[in-house]
Amino acid sequence: MDVHRLLQAIVKSDEPSVLATIIDVNGHSYRKPGACMLFKLDGEQIGTVSPGCLEQDLLERTERVWLSGEGQYEIAQYNMKPEEDAIWGESFGCGGEIRVLLEPVKGTLRERLIEAAAIVSGGRSVTMERRLIDSDITYRLRERANDTVEPIRLTEIDNVPDRLFFTIRPRPRLVLFGVGNDSEAIYSIARNAGFQLVMADWRTGICSRERFPEAQCVIGSPSEIAEQLALNGSDYLIICSHQLQQDKELLGIALPLGLAYIGIMGSKKRIRMLFETFLMPSNVRAPIGLSIGADGPYEIAVSVVAELIAVRAGRSERARGGAKSDGHFGHLFGSWPQQADGSAQAGIGADAGDSARQNGASCASAVQR
């Protein structure tokens, strides 16, 4: 679940709702600290914090949390370890301890979330600080540089969090150059994977908002497209027009810009032709996609989006100074690295870890004294 969609739902509607955020994980879990979802009192749910293990119990708490009033909160604790808790462990078997913060989305919290949505939609990162004092909670926003990353540290007073930081970064921009079956399939998957999509082509008739309603559509030559978009180091670019000269022109423009990712669609022979006058830097993936034996546009799109997630995750891990994973694959129900004191630690932002399994959410939270 992309946290930006949750924020959009809050902006669009003031219906009574409760925000649930994972603030601590010890052991294995389906979602990581910072994963959040919205419970509306009319029964609608937006997002997930588990594969279905916790939602019903959280739902039963929402009316009480909503009626508790502005500035109140509740922390739900779940022990999913099979050797310690027969109900949660043997019934669901997720194997970890999880704490979830529940807050009524009203008053100051709603105002701050709406303000945060506006800041992030403007391309800037924002941190909301929660301060927990007894049974009350207060909120403060501060903008951040997009390349600034804080670690998650869990310290408490008498087992109760003291301060909680929740940082939301803009969705990274993914530019698909060349509209065709391949880019259409990638668009259909990537739009739900936390990217801000741009469809780019020199052909007006096939690149339109009617065809791609969740993307920005840009028309022009490769140089015009690059100028309109002001491509930069945080952008992801997939070159897939299958027109050799068009692809080569955009590639020549993009290579010196140090983009986060450049993926090239095509055979090895075609890639050699594209790079006959260029050196291939480390941010280029050619051929594109993880090697999963994909065949056809939609299977290839799965491998491509999986690679995008892994690259996005690795950038955040390196920004935090963390160790790189030695591969893209790992356990889906992985946990954050454990610190000497047993607390979970991870980085904040839209990205996480070098392996795709470490990317818990588009946002992350931190508790610290």
C-alpha positions in Angstrom: 0.0 0.0 0.0 1.3 3.4 -1.0 1.0 5.9 1.8 0.3 8.6 -0.7 -3.0 7.0 -1.6 -3.9 6.9 2.1 -3.2 10.6 2.4 -5.3 11.3 -0.7 -8.2 9.5 0.9 -7.9 11.7 4.0 -7.7 14.8 1.8 -10.8 13.9 -0.2 -13.1 12.8 2.7 -13.6 13.9 6.3 -15.6 10.8 7.2 -14.8 9.4 10.7 -11.6 7.3 10.4 -8.8 5.8 12.5 -5.2 5.6 11.4 -3.3 2.4 12.3 0.6 2.5 12.0 3.1 -0.2 12.9 5.5 1.3 15.3 7.6 -1.7 16.3 8.4 -5.2 15.0 10.4 -7.8 16.8 11.0 -10.9 14.6 9.2 -11.6 11.4 6.3 -9.7 10.0 4.4 -9.2 6.7 4.8 -5.4 6.9 7.5 -3.3 8.5 7.6 -0.3 10.9 5.9 2.6 9.3 3.3 0.5 7.3 -0.1 2.1 7.9 -3.7 1.7 7.0 -6.9 3.7 7.4 -10.1 2.3 9.0 -13.2 4.2 8.2 -16.1 3.8 10.6 -18.4 2.9 7.7 -16.4 -0.3 7.3 -14.1 0.8 4.4 -10.4 -0.1 4.8 -7.5 1.5 2.9 -4.2 -0.3 3.0 -2.9 -3.2 5.1 -0.7 -3.8 8.1 -0.8 -7.7 7.9 -1.9 -10.4 5.5 -5.2 -10.4 7.3 -4.1 -11.5 10.8 -4.7 -8.2 12.6 -7.2 -6.2 10.7 -10.3 -7.6 12.3 -9.0 -7.1 15.8 -7.9 -3.6 14.9 -11.3 -2.9 13.3 -13.0 -3.8 16.6 -11.0 -1.2 18.4 -11.6 1.7 15.9 -15.0 2.9 17.3 -13.5 3.1 20.8 -10.5 5.0 19.5 -12.6 7.4 17.5 -14.8 8.2 20.5 -11.8 8.7 22.7 -11.4 12.2 21.2 -8.8 14.4 19.6 -5.3 13.9 20.9 -5.9 10.4 22.2 -4.4 7.2 21.1 -4.2 3.4 21.7 -1.3 1.0 21.2 -2.3 -2.6 20.3 0.3 -5.3 20.9 0.3 -8.7 19.2 2.5 -11.7 19.9 2.5 -13.9 16.8 5.2 -16.3 18.0 3.8 -19.9 17.9 5.8 -21.1 20.9 4.5 -18.3 23.1 1.0 -17.5 22.1 -1.4 -20.3 21.0 -4.1 -17.9 19.6 -2.0 -15.5 17.4 0.9 -17.9 16.8 -0.7 -21.2 15.9 -3.6 -19.6 14.1 -1.6 -17.3 12.0 2.0 -18.3 12.3 3.6 -15.0 11.3 6.2 -15.4 14.1 6.9 -11.9 15.4 5.8 -9.3 18.0 4.1 -6.3 16.5 2.9 -3.0 18.0 0.3 -0.8 16.2 -0.5 2.8 17.0 -4.2 3.7 16.6 -5.2 7.4 16.3 -8.5 9.1 15.5 -8.1 11.2 12.3 -9.7 14.4 13.6 -8.6 17.9 14.6 -4.9 18.5 14.6 -3.9 15.1 13.2 -6.2 15.5 10.2 -4.9 19.0 9.6 -1.3 17.9 9.8 -1.9 14.9 7.4 -3.6 17.2 4.9 -0.7 19.7 5.1 1.8 16.8 4.8 0.0 15.6 1.6 0.4 19.1 0.1 4.1 19.2 0.9 4.8 15.8 -0.5 2.8 16.5 -3.7 5.0 19.5 -4.2 8.1 17.3 -4.3 9.4 17.8 -0.8 9.8 15.4 2.1 8.1 16.0 5.4 8.4 14.5 8.9 5.6 14.5 11.4 6.7 14.3 15.0 4.3 12.8 17.5 5.0 13.4 21.1 3.3 10.9 23.5 2.7 12.2 27.0 0.6 9.8 29.2 -2.6 9.3 27.3 -2.2 12.4 25.1 -0.5 12.8 21.8 0.6 16.0 20.0 1.8 16.7 16.4 4.4 18.8 14.7 5.4 19.0 11.0 8.8 19.9 9.6 10.0 19.8 6.0 13.2 17.8 5.2 15.7 17.7 2.4 14.8 14.7 0.2 18.2 13.1 0.7 18.1 13.3 4.5 17.6 10.0 6.2 17.1 9.2 9.9 17.5 5.8 11.4 14.7 4.1 13.4 15.6 3.8 17.0 13.2 2.3 19.6 13.7 3.7 23.1 10.9 3.9 25.6 9.9 5.1 29.1 8.3 2.2 31.0 7.6 0.3 27.8 5.7 3.3 26.4 7.0 5.2 23.3 8.1 8.8 24.0 8.4 10.4 20.6 7.4 9.0 17.2 8.8 10.3 13.9 6.9 9.6 10.6 8.7 10.7 7.5 7.0 10.7 4.1 9.1 11.2 0.9 7.8 12.0 -2.5 7.1 9.1 -4.8 10.1 8.6 -7.1 9.3 9.5 -10.7 9.4 6.7 -13.3 9.5 7.8 -16.9 8.5 5.3 -19.6 9.8 6.4 -23.0 8.0 4.8 -25.8 4.4 3.8 -25.6 3.7 0.2 -26.6 2.7 -3.2 -25.2 5.8 -3.4 -23.0 5.3 0.1 -21.4 1.6 -0.4 -21.1 2.2 -3.6 -19.1 4.8 -1.9 -16.9 2.4 1.0 -16.3 -0.4 -1.3 -15.1 1.9 -2.8 -12.4 4.1 0.1 -11.5 1.2 2.4 -10.7 0.5 0.3 -7.6 4.2 0.1 -6.6 4.8 3.6 -5.2 6.0 5.4 -8.3 4.9 8.6 -9.9 4.5 7.6 -13.5 5.3 9.6 -16.7 4.5 8.3 -20.2 6.7 9.9 -22.8 6.6 9.6 -26.6 6.9 11.6 -29.8 3.6 10.3 -31.1 0.6 12.3 -29.9 -2.1 9.8 -30.8 -0.9 7.0 -28.6 0.3 8.9 -25.5 -2.7 10.5 -23.7 -4.3 10.8 -20.3 -7.4 8.9 -21.7 -5.2 5.9 -22.2 -3.0 6.4 -19.1 -5.2 8.2 -16.5 -2.8 7.8 -13.6 0.3 9.1 -15.4 1.6 12.4 -16.7 1.8 12.3 -20.5 4.6 14.2 -22.2 4.9 14.5 -26.0 8.0 15.6 -27.9 11.4 14.6 -29.2 13.9 13.0 -26.7 15.6 16.4 -26.1 12.2 18.1 -25.7 11.0 15.4 -23.3 14.2 15.6 -21.2 13.9 19.4 -21.0 10.2 19.4 -20.1 10.8 16.8 -17.3 14.1 18.3 -16.1 15.4 14.8 -15.5 17.5 14.5 -12.3 19.3 12.1 -10.1 16.2 10.8 -8.3 14.4 9.8 -11.5 14.0 6.3 -12.9 13.9 5.9 -16.7 12.9 3.0 -18.9 13.8 3.3 -22.6 11.4 1.0 -24.5 10.4 2.8 -27.7 12.0 0.1 -30.0 13.0 2.9 -32.3 16.8 2.7 -32.3 17.6 6.3 -33.1 15.0 7.7 -30.7 16.2 5.5 -27.9 19.9 6.3 -28.6 19.2 10.0 -28.5 17.5 9.9 -25.2 20.1 7.5 -23.8 22.9 10.0 -24.8 21.0 12.8 -22.9 20.2 10.7 -19.8 23.6 9.0 -19.2 25.4 12.2 -17.9 22.6 13.1 -15.6 23.3 10.3 -13.1 19.7 9.1 -12.8 18.8 6.6 -10.1 18.0 4.0 -12.7 18.1 3.6 -16.5 16.5 0.4 -17.9 16.9 -0.6 -21.5 14.3 -2.9 -23.2 15.6 -5.1 -26.0 17.9 -7.9 -27.0 21.6 -8.0 -26.2 22.4 -7.3 -29.8 20.2 -4.2 -29.8 21.8 -3.0 -26.5 25.3 -3.4 -28.0 24.1 -1.1 -30.9 22.8 1.5 -28.4 26.0 1.5 -26.4 28.5 1.3 -29.3 29.5 4.9 -28.5 28.7 5.0 -24.8 30.2 3.4 -21.7 27.6 1.6 -19.6 27.6 3.0 -16.0 26.4 1.1 -12.9 23.0 2.8 -12.9 22.0 1.1 -16.2 20.2 -2.2 -16.3 20.5 -3.8 -19.8 18.7 -6.1 -20.5 16.1 -4.8 -18.1 14.4 -6.9 -15.4 15.2 -9.6 -12.9 16.0 -13.0 -14.4 12.8 -15.0 -13.6 12.2 -16.7 -17.0 9.6 -14.1 -18.0 7.8 -14.4 -21.3 5.4 -11.8 -22.8 4.7 -8.2 -21.8 3.1 -8.8 -18.4 5.6 -11.4 -17.1 8.4 -9.1 -18.3 6.6 -6.2 -16.5 6.6 -8.2 -13.3 10.4 -8.7 -13.6 11.0 -5.1 -14.4 8.9 -3.7 -11.5 10.6 -6.1 -9.1 13.9 -4.8 -10.3 12.7 -1.2 -9.8 11.7 -2.0 -6.2 15.0 -3.6 -5.5 17.0 -0.7 -6.9 14.8 1.8 -5.0 15.3 -0.2 -1.8 19.1 -0.3 -2.3 19.4 3.4 -2.7 17.8 4.0 0.6 20.0 1.4 2.4 23.1 3.0 1.0 21.9 6.5 2.0 21.6 5.2 5.6 25.1 3.7 5.4 23.7 0.2 5.9 25.2 -3.0 4.5 24.2 -4.0 1.0 22.4 -7.2 0.5 24.2 -9.7 -1.6 21.2 -10.4 -3.9 17.8 -9.2 -4.9 15.9 -12.1 -3.3 15.2 -13.1 0.3 12.4 -14.1 2.6 9.2 -12.2 2.0 8.4 -12.2 5.8 11.8 -10.9 6.7 12.5 -8.6 9.6 14.7 -5.5 10.1 18.3 -6.2 11.3 18.3 -6.6 15.1 20.4 -4.3 17.2 22.4 -5.3 20.3 19.5 -4.3 22.5 17.1 -6.3 20.5 15.2 -3.4 19.0 14.4 -3.2 15.3 16.2 -0.6 13.3 15.7 0.6 9.7 15.9 3.8 7.7 13.2 6.3 6.9 11.8 7.3 3.6 10.1 6.0 0.5 12.8 3.4 0.1 14.4 0.6 2.1 17.2 -2.1 2.0 19.1 -3.4 -1.0 16.8 -6.5 -1.3 13.2 -6.1 -2.3 12.1 -7.9 0.8 13.3 -5.1 3.0 11.0 -2.5 1.5 8.2 -2.3 4.1 6.4 0.8 3.1 6.6 4.1 1.4 7.1 5.7 4.7 8.7 4.7 7.9 8.3 5.6 11.6 10.7 6.0 14.4 10.3 6.1 18.1 13.0 7.7 20.2 13.4 9.5 23.5 
